[in-house]
Amino acid sequence: MTTRLAELTRGGRVESVHAGTIAVAHVDGTLLASAGDPATFAYFRSSAKPFQAIPLIESGAADRFGFTPAELALCCASHNGAPGHQSQVLAMLAKLGLDSSALQCGLVLPGDEHEAARVIDGAIAASPLQCDCSGKHTGMLATCLHLGYPLDSYLEPEHPLQRQIRDIVGEMCRVPAGSLTLATDGCSVPTFGTTIANFAFAFAALAAPSAAPVGAGREHTAALDRLREAMMRHPENVAGEGEFVTNVMAAGNGHIVAKSGAEGLVCAGLPERGIGIAIRIADGTYRALPVALAETLRQLELVEPAVIDAIEAYHDPRIFNHNRRHVGDFRAAFQLERAA
Amino acid sequence: MTTRLAELTRGGRVESVHAGTIAVAHVDGTLLASAGDPATFAYFRSSAKPFQAIPLIESGAADRFGFTPAELALCCASHNGAPGHQSQVLAMLAKLGLDSSALQCGLVLPGDEHEAARVIDGAIAASPLQCDCSGKHTGMLATCLHLGYPLDSYLEPEHPLQRQIRDIVGEMCRVPAGSLTLATDGCSVPTFGTTIANFAFAFAALAAPSAAPVGAGREHTAALDRLREAMMRHPENVAGEGEFVTNVMAAGNGHIVAKSGAEGLVCAGLPERGIGIAIRIADGTYRALPVALAETLRQLELVEPAVIDAIEAYHDPRIFNHNRRHVGDFRAAFQLERAA
């Protein structure tokens, strides 16, 4: 089902390996290339966030509450809980007449190490604003408030917003919503299980929704265009300084949209090409994703070499030890199979 | 070469998997059981520390400098840099007439989250005392000082102490020292590559050296007995509060010695049974090691069930999300093959 995607070397030998699956799809419905079986099952986790935000746009809630592009990017984010992210989410909640007590995403240490240090040493209190999903939850609260849906039960799979999101995720992934495996995400909203190939199709449609077939994203063109542009213009709000997808979008400079997902997933879309990419590391880790994405873009010649160079400048494939000695390397270990 | 050792579930389905290798060996030279190919290559990394400390004992340096059992445990440790570990290492250096400037292990954030937070927020300076290997390096410095070896070059593979350690590691692993693959460890000393089975033999000899064949650990019985007892009596100094091998030794209550190694390795020894166990996760991660070790002990009925229960009490195989909802489970996914 999976195949070796990347290796770590030390002393000239392979020390560790990461297996996984890659799927590259065109918005027209063609699977272009893959490594491992593109029918491998996975959960969409936070890579679904741009699609979970569609009702926020289409309901009119985003306009009613005056959410800016930077704020929409936060609604699609797994942000690292830096102070700037928290203050923006708090400002969004204020637009709703709410505060952080309305967030049901739970508590988790922020990815930003300085902010995490302040929580650990007691300088500041833990807050759901710090949770990487606080922007998504705020977007959901805005939608519920605008549509008159209950606010207290917005996590539940049978809440009207969650049912609507499930239908949308099915559409974007080109599978019946009823076929999605439902599970509980880290932040307690439903997450959706299907195949890696289906994630690639969803991101192809995020990249170029007007080229998507009816029933597979085209009806959501306006919302997807707005969310995608917000993410690409504010990549620092989609993850954070030094974070992988923020760097990928900065390197892509308007030519790549990207979103990570828990347990080793990254999905990307190339708007001009109408192409979606999904890469998942089967062991749930992230460290091999930069070389896997760079290698995918290189093998298929999907972007200018300068973009790949920029990704590798952000994420050095060399491994240095505590004394900054170069002791090994990350390297890609796959050859994409192109569909006939 | 490797096989699936553990799975993580979510929503009733497998979300992530960890492949790896397990070898269980008897000190008499018999391979008892395995999962995956026990000839799989790996580096010994920090699981070699008890053997890297043998010259400290056998040279007389430990006695000359009055190292206590708690301090010897630190010489075999990947400690988490808690303040108590740092102060003990500093006291050991003082016994040598040295201070932290003699340590060449480099700088790395301590594993102890409170201490790491203090470094990140600038409350305290980064120090090589915080490095998980600072005790090992102090033991090496003590040995060099006692034997009149140069102190400034103790990291180098051709330094007389490192050559001596290489010979010892070869003996313990039951391979010619010249066949060990040399690489540079995180703390810049040499590390040694051979097979998972050979690590299991080394830990069988650590567990019961007097039962080991000549040339495979028996000559080092006095040193190994002293180091093993120090580790088992002071498990908090071998890793730290909440850390895996500390908890395994606490659960084992004198019946298990255990030491982790970088990139997903744990090795354990059962003194009364003369058995060594090596488990390595091929992707270099640690989260599956508790279920893999507990399942190995269970399948081979190597310890009382209460010991396994205690390991699982320390390392709950259930997965909880940010809201403490039970969303999935870690579970073992292997059946050990017993040697004929």
Interface residues (C-beta under 8 A of the other chain):
Chain A: L8 R10 G11 G12 R13 V14 E15 S16 V17 H18 A19 F41 A42 Y43 Q104 C105 G106 L107 V108 E113 H114 A116 A117 R118 I120 D121 A123 C131 T181 L182 A183 T184 D185 G186 C187 S188 T191 G193 E263 G264 A282 D283 G284 T285 N321 H322 N323 R324 R325 V327 G328
Chain B: L8 R10 G11 G12 R13 V14 E15 S16 V17 H18 A19 F41 A42 Y43 Q104 C105 G106 L107 V108 E113 H114 A116 A117 R118 I120 D121 A123 C131 T181 L182 A183 T184 D185 G186 C187 S188 T191 G193 E263 G264 A282 D283 G284 T285 N321 H322 N323 R324 R325 V327 G328
